[in-house]
C-alpha cells in the first residue's frame, strides 16, 4: 500500500510539473519602443523566470523607437533563462528599426504572413547634422550592436548590418530565405506546434522547447507601465510641460487663483519625471524658457510686439529641438507644436496681459479710490482754509487752492491725512 501511495504521489507531482512546463506566457507590444515598453518586456522576462513557464512569446508590431530602450530589451532577452520567442504578428505588422534588434535577439524569431522587417538605420529628428561625425559614430555603434546580436543568435550578420547602414527591409518570406528569422507561421498555435521540441540556447544553458498544446497566459501591462507609457509619449510630455508653465505663470500674475497653480505644479512635476525617460535636448529646453521670459517682458515693457515675436520664434525652435533622438520615432508632432505656440502667444499676450492691466487699474475703493471722483462743496472753500465736501455721500474735510462756493461741484485731486484737496469742477 505504501508503494502504491508513493507511486500516486509521484505521478501527481509529475503531472503538476508537466502542467507548469505547458504554460507559455505571452505579451503584446504594439507601439514604439519607449522606456515603458522596455520596462514591460524586462519585467515580463523576470516574471516568466519566476513562474517557471516553458517560454515567453513577445507578439511584436513596432515602427521603431529609442536605442537605449532597445538595448535594455535586448539585454533582458539575451540574459533570460527562459526561451524568448519574438513573433511579428498579426498580418500587416512590422518589426521596423528597433524591432529588428529585438527580433534578432530572440531564441526563436518568427513572422506572420504579410509582415515585414528591416529599415533600422538611425535617422535625424531635424535638430542635428546627419552628416556629422557624431551621427556616423551613432550609426557605427548601432551596426556593431546588431552584428553582435546576429552572431550571438547565428543569424544573417551581413543582412543585419545592411538593415542598419542601408535601411534594407524584407518581407516575411524574404527574411526566412535570407536566414533572418527561423520560420513563418500563420498564428500562435501553429507557431507553438512547429517549435515544439526545438533546442535553444539560454543564459541557463540549452533548453528543449515544450510548447505543444501549451496553455497561453497573456500578461498585459500593469497600471504603472501603462501610466509611464502615457506620460513618456513626447507629445504628452510636451503638453504637460506647457500646461505646467502656463498654470504657474497664471498663478504668479493672479495670486489667489489656486487651481491654476496646483494643476501647473502637478503637470510640471509629471513632465520632469517623463524627461528622465526621454532624450531631452537642453538647448531646446533653454529656448523654451527664453520664450517665456520674452513673453513676460513684452507684457511689462512696451516694444510694439518685438519681444513677443522673439518669444514665438524661440518657443517654436525650442519645441522642435526639445526631443533629440537620432534613433527615430521619438519626436513631438508638428501639429502639437504649432497649436501650442499659438495658444502660448495668446495666453501671455491675452490672459496674462488682462491680469496685469487689472493690477495696474486705478483703485476704486479706499482713500486712493477717491482721487478723480466728483462731489459737492458743503461750505465755502478758499486757499488756506479748511471746509467740508460731500463725496459718495460721505462728509470729508477739504482744502482748495481756489475759491469754491458752497453747493458747487468739485473734483478730488488728492488726499493727505484724511483731508481732501479739491478743485472746482468745470
C-alpha positions as CSV (number, residue, x, y, z in Angstrom):
1,X,0.0,0.0,0.0
2,X,2.8,2.4,0.8
3,X,4.4,1.7,-2.5
4,X,1.2,2.4,-4.3
5,X,0.7,5.6,-2.4
6,X,4.2,6.7,-3.2
7,X,3.6,6.0,-6.8
8,X,0.4,8.0,-6.8
9,X,2.2,11.0,-5.2
10,X,5.0,10.7,-7.7
11,X,2.6,10.7,-10.6
12,X,0.7,13.7,-9.3
13,X,4.0,15.5,-8.8
14,X,5.0,14.7,-12.4
15,X,1.6,15.9,-13.6
16,X,2.0,19.2,-11.8
17,X,5.5,19.6,-13.2
18,X,4.2,18.8,-16.7
19,X,1.4,21.3,-16.2
20,X,4.0,24.0,-15.4
21,X,6.0,23.2,-18.4
22,X,3.0,23.6,-20.7
23,X,2.4,27.2,-19.8
24,X,3.5,29.8,-22.3
25,X,3.5,33.4,-21.2
26,X,2.6,36.0,-23.9
27,X,2.9,39.7,-24.0
28,X,1.9,42.2,-26.8
29,X,4.0,45.2,-27.9
30,X,2.0,47.2,-30.4
31,X,3.7,50.7,-30.3
32,X,7.0,52.5,-30.5
33,X,9.8,51.2,-28.3
34,X,9.9,53.5,-25.3
35,X,11.1,53.2,-21.7
36,X,7.5,51.9,-20.9
37,X,7.8,49.2,-23.5
38,X,11.3,48.3,-22.2
39,X,10.1,48.0,-18.6
40,X,7.1,45.9,-19.7
41,X,9.3,43.4,-21.6
42,X,12.0,43.2,-19.0
43,X,9.5,42.8,-16.1
44,X,7.7,40.1,-18.1
45,X,11.0,38.2,-18.6
46,X,11.6,38.3,-14.9
47,X,8.1,37.1,-14.2
48,X,8.5,34.3,-16.7
49,X,11.7,33.1,-15.0
50,X,10.0,33.2,-11.6
51,X,6.9,31.4,-13.0
52,X,8.8,28.5,-14.5
53,X,7.0,28.8,-17.8
54,X,8.0,26.9,-20.9
55,X,8.6,30.1,-23.0
56,X,7.8,33.8,-23.3
57,X,6.2,34.9,-26.5
58,X,6.5,38.6,-27.5
59,X,4.0,39.5,-30.2
60,X,5.6,42.5,-31.8
61,X,4.4,45.3,-34.1
62,X,6.6,48.4,-33.9
63,X,7.8,51.1,-36.2
64,X,10.9,51.6,-34.1
65,X,11.9,53.6,-31.0
66,X,14.6,54.6,-28.7
67,X,18.0,52.9,-29.0
68,X,18.6,52.9,-25.2
69,X,15.3,51.3,-24.5
70,X,16.1,48.8,-27.2
71,X,19.4,47.9,-25.6
72,X,17.6,47.2,-22.3
73,X,15.2,44.9,-24.0
74,X,17.9,43.0,-25.9
75,X,20.0,42.7,-22.7
76,X,16.9,41.2,-21.0
77,X,16.3,38.7,-23.8
78,X,19.9,37.6,-24.1
79,X,20.2,37.2,-20.4
80,X,16.9,35.3,-20.0
81,X,17.0,31.8,-18.6
82,X,13.5,31.3,-20.2
83,X,13.3,30.9,-24.0
84,X,12.1,34.1,-25.6
85,X,10.1,33.9,-28.9
86,X,9.5,37.1,-30.9
87,X,6.6,36.8,-33.2
88,X,6.0,39.6,-35.6
89,X,2.2,39.5,-35.9
90,X,-0.6,39.8,-36.9
91,X,-0.6,40.2,-40.6
92,X,0.2,43.8,-41.6
93,X,2.6,44.2,-38.7
94,X,6.3,45.2,-38.9
95,X,9.5,45.0,-36.9
96,X,10.9,48.3,-38.0
97,X,14.1,49.8,-36.9
98,X,14.4,49.0,-33.1
99,X,12.1,46.0,-33.8
100,X,14.9,44.5,-35.9
101,X,17.3,44.3,-32.9
102,X,14.6,42.8,-30.7
103,X,13.6,40.2,-33.3
104,X,17.2,39.1,-34.0
105,X,17.9,38.8,-30.3
106,X,15.2,36.2,-29.7
107,X,15.8,32.5,-29.3
108,X,13.1,31.9,-31.9
109,X,12.3,34.6,-34.4
110,X,9.0,34.2,-36.3
111,X,6.8,36.3,-38.6
112,X,3.2,36.0,-39.7
113,X,2.3,36.2,-43.4
114,X,2.0,39.7,-44.7
115,X,4.6,41.2,-42.3
116,X,8.0,42.9,-42.8
117,X,11.2,43.5,-41.0
118,X,14.1,46.0,-41.5
119,X,14.9,49.7,-42.1
120,X,17.0,50.0,-38.9
121,X,19.1,53.0,-40.0
122,X,19.3,55.8,-37.4
123,X,17.5,58.9,-38.7
124,X,17.7,62.5,-37.7
125,X,14.9,64.4,-36.0
126,X,15.8,67.7,-37.7
127,X,17.8,69.1,-34.8
128,X,21.2,67.5,-35.7
129,X,23.5,67.4,-38.6
130,X,23.1,63.9,-40.2
131,X,26.4,64.2,-42.0
132,X,28.3,65.0,-38.8
133,X,31.0,62.8,-37.2
134,X,28.7,62.2,-34.2
135,X,25.9,60.8,-36.4
136,X,28.5,58.5,-38.1
137,X,29.5,57.3,-34.7
138,X,25.9,56.5,-33.8
139,X,25.5,54.5,-37.0
140,X,28.7,52.6,-36.4
141,X,27.6,51.9,-32.9
142,X,24.2,50.6,-34.0
143,X,25.8,48.5,-36.7
144,X,28.2,46.9,-34.2
145,X,25.3,46.3,-31.8
146,X,23.2,44.5,-34.4
147,X,26.2,42.4,-35.7
148,X,26.8,41.2,-32.1
149,X,23.2,40.2,-31.7
150,X,23.1,38.4,-35.1
151,X,26.3,36.5,-34.3
152,X,25.0,35.5,-30.9
153,X,21.9,34.0,-32.4
154,X,23.6,32.6,-35.5
155,X,21.5,34.8,-37.9
156,X,22.5,36.6,-41.1
157,X,25.1,39.1,-39.9
158,X,25.5,40.8,-43.3
159,X,21.8,41.4,-43.6
160,X,21.6,42.7,-40.1
161,X,24.3,45.3,-40.8
162,X,22.8,46.3,-44.1
163,X,19.5,46.9,-42.3
164,X,21.3,49.5,-40.2
165,X,23.6,51.0,-42.7
166,X,21.4,50.8,-45.9
167,X,17.9,50.6,-44.4
168,X,17.0,47.4,-46.3
169,X,13.7,45.7,-45.4
170,X,12.4,42.2,-46.1
171,X,9.0,40.6,-46.3
172,X,8.5,37.5,-44.1
173,X,9.3,35.1,-47.0
174,X,12.5,37.1,-47.9
175,X,13.5,37.2,-44.3
176,X,13.1,33.4,-43.9
177,X,15.1,32.8,-47.1
178,X,17.9,35.2,-46.0
179,X,18.3,33.5,-42.6
180,X,17.0,36.5,-40.7
181,X,14.2,34.6,-39.0
182,X,13.5,30.9,-38.1
183,X,10.0,30.4,-39.5
184,X,6.8,31.9,-40.9
185,X,3.7,30.9,-39.1
186,X,0.1,31.9,-39.7
187,X,-0.9,32.0,-36.0
188,X,0.4,31.5,-32.5
189,X,-1.0,27.9,-32.1
190,X,0.7,26.9,-35.3
191,X,3.9,28.6,-34.1
192,X,4.0,26.7,-30.8
193,X,3.3,23.4,-32.6
194,X,6.2,24.0,-35.1
195,X,8.8,24.9,-32.5
196,X,7.9,22.1,-30.1
197,X,11.0,20.0,-29.4
198,X,13.4,22.6,-30.7
199,X,16.6,23.1,-28.7
200,X,17.6,26.7,-27.9
201,X,20.5,28.3,-26.0
202,X,19.5,30.5,-23.0
203,X,21.6,32.0,-20.2
204,X,20.9,28.9,-18.2
205,X,22.1,26.6,-21.0
206,X,20.4,24.6,-23.6
207,X,16.6,24.1,-23.3
208,X,14.3,21.9,-25.3
209,X,11.1,23.7,-26.0
210,X,7.9,22.1,-24.7
211,X,5.1,24.2,-26.3
212,X,2.8,21.6,-27.9
213,X,-0.8,22.3,-26.6
214,X,0.5,24.7,-24.1
215,X,-1.8,27.0,-22.2
216,X,-1.2,30.6,-23.3
217,X,-1.1,33.0,-20.4
218,X,-1.5,36.6,-21.7
219,X,0.0,39.3,-19.4
220,X,-1.0,42.9,-20.1
221,X,0.8,46.0,-19.0
222,X,0.3,46.8,-15.3
223,X,-1.1,50.3,-14.3
224,X,2.4,51.7,-13.7
225,X,3.7,50.6,-17.1
226,X,0.6,52.0,-18.7
227,X,0.9,55.3,-16.9
228,X,4.6,55.5,-17.8
229,X,3.7,54.8,-21.4
230,X,1.2,57.6,-21.5
231,X,3.4,60.3,-19.9
232,X,6.6,59.3,-21.7
233,X,4.9,59.9,-25.1
234,X,6.8,63.0,-26.3
235,X,3.5,64.8,-27.2
236,X,2.0,64.2,-23.8
237,X,5.3,65.2,-22.0
238,X,5.4,68.4,-24.0
239,X,1.8,69.3,-23.3
240,X,2.3,68.6,-19.6
241,X,5.3,70.9,-19.5
242,X,3.5,73.8,-21.2
243,X,0.4,73.3,-19.0
244,X,2.7,73.4,-16.0
245,X,4.4,76.6,-17.2
246,X,1.0,78.3,-18.1
247,X,-0.5,77.3,-14.7
248,X,2.3,78.6,-12.6
249,X,2.7,81.8,-14.5
250,X,-1.1,82.4,-14.3
251,X,-0.9,81.9,-10.5
252,X,2.1,84.3,-10.2
253,X,0.3,87.0,-12.1
254,X,-3.1,86.4,-10.4
255,X,-2.3,85.4,-6.8
256,X,-5.1,83.5,-5.1
257,X,-6.4,81.7,-8.1
258,X,-5.0,78.4,-6.5
259,X,-6.3,75.9,-9.1
260,X,-4.0,77.0,-12.0
261,X,-1.1,76.9,-9.6
262,X,-1.9,73.4,-8.3
263,X,-2.6,72.0,-11.8
264,X,0.5,73.7,-13.1
265,X,2.8,72.3,-10.4
266,X,1.5,68.7,-10.8
267,X,1.8,68.9,-14.6
268,X,5.4,70.2,-14.4
269,X,6.4,67.5,-11.9
270,X,5.0,64.8,-14.2
271,X,6.8,66.4,-17.2
272,X,10.1,66.4,-15.3
273,X,9.6,62.7,-14.5
274,X,9.0,61.9,-18.1
275,X,12.1,63.9,-19.1
276,X,14.1,61.2,-17.3
277,X,13.0,58.6,-19.8
278,X,13.3,60.8,-22.9
279,X,16.4,62.1,-24.8
280,X,16.0,65.8,-23.9
281,X,18.0,68.5,-25.8
282,X,18.8,71.1,-23.2
283,X,19.4,73.8,-25.8
284,X,15.7,73.3,-26.9
285,X,14.6,73.5,-23.2
286,X,16.6,76.7,-22.8
287,X,14.9,78.2,-25.8
288,X,11.5,77.4,-24.4
289,X,12.5,79.1,-21.1
290,X,13.8,82.1,-23.0
291,X,10.5,82.3,-24.9
292,X,8.6,82.6,-21.6
293,X,10.9,85.3,-20.4
294,X,10.4,87.2,-23.7
295,X,6.6,86.9,-23.4
296,X,6.6,88.2,-19.8
297,X,8.9,91.1,-20.8
298,X,6.6,92.0,-23.7
299,X,3.8,92.4,-21.2
300,X,5.9,94.6,-18.9
301,X,7.8,96.6,-21.5
302,X,6.3,98.3,-24.5
303,X,8.2,97.0,-27.5
304,X,5.3,97.1,-30.0
305,X,5.4,93.3,-30.3
306,X,9.1,92.8,-31.0
307,X,9.7,90.7,-27.8
308,X,6.5,88.7,-28.5
309,X,7.7,87.8,-32.0
310,X,11.1,86.8,-30.5
311,X,9.2,84.7,-27.9
312,X,7.1,82.9,-30.6
313,X,10.2,82.1,-32.7
314,X,12.1,80.9,-29.6
315,X,9.2,78.7,-28.5
316,X,8.8,77.2,-31.9
317,X,12.5,76.4,-32.4
318,X,12.9,75.1,-28.8
319,X,9.9,72.8,-29.2
320,X,11.3,71.3,-32.4
321,X,14.7,70.7,-30.7
322,X,13.3,69.6,-27.3
323,X,13.4,65.8,-28.1
324,X,16.7,65.0,-29.6
325,X,16.9,61.3,-30.6
326,X,19.0,60.1,-33.5
327,X,17.0,56.8,-33.4
328,X,13.6,57.7,-34.9
329,X,10.0,57.9,-33.9
330,X,10.5,59.8,-30.6
331,X,9.6,63.4,-31.5
332,X,6.9,65.9,-30.9
333,X,4.1,66.3,-33.6
334,X,4.4,69.5,-35.6
335,X,0.7,70.0,-35.3
336,X,1.0,69.9,-31.5
337,X,3.9,72.3,-31.6
338,X,2.1,74.9,-33.8
339,X,-1.0,74.6,-31.7
340,X,0.9,75.1,-28.5
341,X,2.9,78.1,-29.9
342,X,-0.4,79.8,-30.9
343,X,-2.0,79.1,-27.5
344,X,1.1,80.3,-25.7
345,X,1.2,83.6,-27.6
346,X,-2.5,84.1,-26.9
347,X,-2.1,83.2,-23.3
348,X,0.7,85.6,-22.5
349,X,-0.4,88.4,-24.6
350,X,-4.1,88.0,-23.7
351,X,-4.9,86.4,-20.4
352,X,-1.8,87.4,-18.5
353,X,-2.0,90.8,-20.1
354,X,-5.5,91.3,-18.8
355,X,-4.4,90.2,-15.4
356,X,-1.6,92.8,-15.3
357,X,-3.9,95.5,-16.6
358,X,-6.3,94.7,-13.7
359,X,-3.4,95.1,-11.3
360,X,-2.4,98.4,-12.7
361,X,-6.0,99.7,-12.8
362,X,-6.8,102.8,-10.7
363,X,-8.1,101.8,-7.2
364,X,-11.8,102.1,-6.8
365,X,-12.0,101.6,-3.1
366,X,-10.4,103.2,0.0
367,X,-8.7,106.6,0.1
368,X,-6.9,106.1,-3.2
369,X,-10.3,105.4,-4.9
370,X,-11.4,109.0,-4.1
371,X,-8.9,110.6,-6.4
372,X,-10.7,111.9,-9.5
373,X,-14.1,111.5,-8.0
374,X,-16.7,114.3,-8.1
375,X,-18.6,115.7,-5.2
376,X,-20.3,118.9,-3.8
377,X,-18.8,121.6,-1.6
378,X,-20.7,121.7,1.7
379,X,-19.1,125.0,2.8
380,X,-17.2,127.8,1.0
381,X,-13.6,126.9,0.3
382,X,-10.7,129.3,-0.2
383,X,-6.9,129.0,-0.1
384,X,-5.6,128.4,3.4
385,X,-8.9,127.4,4.9
386,X,-10.4,124.0,5.7
387,X,-14.0,123.4,4.8
388,X,-16.2,120.4,4.1
389,X,-17.2,118.5,0.9
390,X,-19.5,115.6,0.2
391,X,-18.1,112.7,-1.9
392,X,-20.0,109.4,-2.4
393,X,-22.5,110.6,0.3
394,X,-19.7,111.0,2.9
395,X,-18.6,114.3,4.5
396,X,-14.9,115.0,4.3
397,X,-12.6,117.8,5.4
398,X,-11.3,119.6,2.4
399,X,-8.9,122.4,1.2
400,X,-8.6,124.1,-2.1
401,X,-6.1,126.4,-3.9
402,X,-9.0,128.3,-5.4
403,X,-12.3,129.8,-4.3
404,X,-15.2,127.4,-4.3
405,X,-18.6,128.3,-3.1
406,X,-21.0,126.1,-1.2
407,X,-23.1,123.9,-3.5
408,X,-20.6,123.9,-6.4
409,X,-19.3,120.7,-7.9
410,X,-15.8,119.7,-7.0
411,X,-13.2,117.1,-8.1
412,X,-10.8,115.4,-5.7
413,X,-7.2,115.9,-6.5
414,X,-5.5,114.1,-3.6
415,X,-5.9,113.0,0.0
416,X,-3.4,113.7,2.8
417,X,-4.1,112.6,6.3
418,X,-7.9,112.2,5.6
419,X,-8.1,115.8,4.3
420,X,-9.1,116.1,0.6
421,X,-7.5,118.6,-1.7
422,X,-10.2,119.6,-4.3
423,X,-10.7,121.9,-7.2
424,X,-13.8,123.4,-8.9
425,X,-15.3,121.0,-11.4
426,X,-15.8,122.8,-14.8
